[in-house]
Amino acid sequence: MEVLRGGEKIQLVGNPPEVGEELPKFKVFTDDGEKIKTRDLLGKPLLISVVPDLNTPVCSIQTKKFNQQADKYPGVRFVTISNNMPQDQANWCAAEGVNNLEVLSDHELSFGYEMNLYIPNAGYLARSIFIVDADGKIVYREIVPELHDEPNYEAALSFIDKM
């Protein structure tokens, strides 16, 4: 699959999973280095907000917008995944006051490769949103076509409202 970065086509490692497919097995890490596996994220609906780099303006905006919405949906687990290092994520969250959602690190690229969201020539993940039901089935997917654009927050939150 291809996405754009500043209008230039860049290739993902594969085709990300589609709606109706199971969330693949992967591991990510908390800010204190604890390993989180796919199964640890399930049990209630899950919104995964994927950003290339927390330290860039659009990624920062995306994470803060979902952080502002997370406490309005107590029955949904909100996570942001980037391949920033765990300590970088912890520092960013502290500086930006982000504490209503979990920010998880894919610095080992397990998530990026299993979800086919990694962009090898760029070294980061493709901006996207996935909503997964409590059993691990993907029920919503947005792969943002242009990495410099924000996702459709309203569509994702509206989808959660209907669940």
C-alpha positions as CSV (number, residue, x, y, z in Angstrom):
1,M,0.0,0.0,0.0
2,E,1.1,3.5,-0.7
3,V,0.5,6.8,1.2
4,L,1.8,10.3,0.5
5,R,4.3,12.4,2.4
6,G,4.2,15.9,1.1
7,G,2.6,14.7,-2.1
8,E,5.3,12.1,-2.7
9,K,4.3,8.4,-2.8
10,I,5.9,6.2,-0.2
11,Q,5.4,2.5,0.3
12,L,4.2,0.7,3.4
13,V,5.7,-2.8,4.2
14,G,2.4,-4.3,3.1
15,N,-1.4,-3.9,3.2
16,P,-2.8,-3.1,6.6
17,P,-5.5,-5.3,7.9
18,E,-9.0,-4.6,6.7
19,V,-12.3,-4.2,8.6
20,G,-13.5,-7.7,9.6
21,E,-10.0,-9.1,10.2
22,E,-8.6,-10.0,13.5
23,L,-6.0,-7.6,15.1
24,P,-2.6,-9.3,14.5
25,K,-0.4,-10.4,17.4
26,F,2.2,-7.7,18.3
27,K,4.0,-6.2,21.3
28,V,4.4,-2.6,22.3
29,F,5.8,-0.9,25.4
30,T,4.6,1.4,28.1
31,D,6.6,4.4,29.2
32,D,8.2,2.4,31.9
33,G,9.2,-0.4,29.5
34,E,6.5,-2.9,30.4
35,K,5.7,-5.2,27.4
36,I,2.0,-5.0,26.2
37,K,0.8,-7.8,23.9
38,T,-2.2,-7.7,21.7
39,R,-4.3,-9.8,24.1
40,D,-3.5,-7.3,26.9
41,L,-5.3,-4.6,24.9
42,L,-8.5,-6.5,24.4
43,G,-11.6,-7.0,26.6
44,K,-13.4,-3.8,25.7
45,P,-13.6,-1.7,22.6
46,L,-10.2,-0.2,21.6
47,L,-9.3,2.8,19.6
48,I,-5.8,2.8,18.3
49,S,-4.5,6.1,17.1
50,V,-1.2,5.6,15.1
51,V,1.1,8.5,14.7
52,P,4.6,8.7,13.0
53,D,6.3,10.9,15.6
54,L,4.8,12.5,18.7
55,N,7.3,15.4,18.4
56,T,5.8,16.7,15.2
57,P,2.8,19.2,15.1
58,V,0.2,16.9,13.4
59,C,1.0,13.9,15.6
60,S,0.8,16.1,18.7
61,I,-2.5,17.5,17.7
62,Q,-3.9,14.1,16.9
63,T,-2.8,12.6,20.2
64,K,-4.1,15.6,22.2
65,K,-7.5,15.5,20.4
66,F,-8.1,11.9,21.3
67,N,-6.8,12.6,24.9
68,Q,-9.5,15.2,25.2
69,Q,-12.2,12.8,24.0
70,A,-11.1,9.6,25.9
71,D,-12.8,10.4,29.2
72,K,-16.1,10.9,27.4
73,Y,-16.0,7.2,26.4
74,P,-15.3,5.2,29.7
75,G,-16.2,2.0,28.0
76,V,-13.5,2.4,25.3
77,R,-9.8,2.0,25.7
78,F,-7.9,4.8,23.9
79,V,-4.2,4.2,22.9
80,T,-1.8,6.1,20.8
81,I,1.1,4.1,19.2
82,S,4.2,5.6,17.7
83,N,7.8,4.3,17.3
84,N,9.2,7.0,19.6
85,M,11.2,5.5,22.5
86,P,9.2,5.0,25.8
87,Q,11.2,7.7,27.7
88,D,10.6,10.2,24.8
89,Q,6.8,9.4,25.0
90,A,6.8,9.8,28.8
91,N,8.5,13.2,28.6
92,W,6.1,14.3,25.8
93,C,3.0,13.3,27.8
94,A,4.3,15.1,30.9
95,A,5.1,18.2,28.9
96,E,1.8,18.2,27.1
97,G,-0.5,17.1,30.0
98,V,-1.6,13.9,28.2
99,N,-3.0,11.5,30.7
100,N,-6.4,10.3,29.6
101,L,-5.1,7.8,27.1
102,E,-2.2,5.4,26.9
103,V,0.8,6.2,24.7
104,L,2.6,3.0,23.7
105,S,6.0,2.6,22.0
106,D,6.6,0.5,18.9
107,H,10.3,1.1,19.0
108,E,10.9,-2.6,18.2
109,L,8.6,-2.2,15.2
110,S,6.5,-5.3,16.0
111,F,3.2,-3.4,15.7
112,G,4.5,-1.7,12.5
113,Y,5.4,-4.9,10.7
114,E,2.4,-7.0,12.0
115,M,-0.1,-4.3,11.0
116,N,1.8,-3.5,7.8
117,L,2.0,0.2,8.8
118,Y,5.7,0.6,8.9
119,I,7.3,2.8,6.2
120,P,10.8,1.5,5.8
121,N,12.2,4.3,3.7
122,A,10.9,6.9,6.2
123,G,11.5,4.9,9.4
124,Y,8.1,5.5,11.0
125,L,4.5,4.4,11.0
126,A,1.7,5.5,8.7
127,R,-0.9,7.8,10.3
128,S,-4.0,5.8,10.9
129,I,-6.9,4.9,13.2
130,F,-8.3,1.5,14.1
131,I,-11.2,0.6,16.2
132,V,-11.3,-2.9,17.5
133,D,-14.2,-4.7,19.3
134,A,-13.7,-6.4,22.6
135,D,-12.8,-9.7,21.0
136,G,-10.1,-8.3,18.7
137,K,-12.0,-7.9,15.4
138,I,-11.2,-4.7,13.5
139,V,-14.5,-2.8,13.0
140,Y,-13.2,0.6,11.7
141,R,-10.1,1.6,9.8
142,E,-8.7,4.8,8.4
143,I,-5.3,5.0,6.8
144,V,-4.7,8.7,6.3
145,P,-3.7,9.1,2.6
146,E,-1.3,12.1,3.2
147,L,0.9,11.7,6.3
148,H,0.9,15.5,6.9
149,D,-3.0,15.5,7.2
150,E,-5.0,14.9,10.3
151,P,-7.3,11.9,10.4
152,N,-11.1,12.2,10.4
153,Y,-11.7,12.4,14.2
154,E,-15.4,13.0,13.8
155,A,-15.9,9.8,11.8
156,A,-14.0,7.7,14.3
157,L,-15.8,9.1,17.3
158,S,-19.2,8.9,15.5
159,F,-18.5,5.2,14.9
160,I,-17.8,4.7,18.6
161,D,-21.1,6.5,19.4
162,K,-22.9,3.9,17.3
163,M,-21.2,0.8,18.9
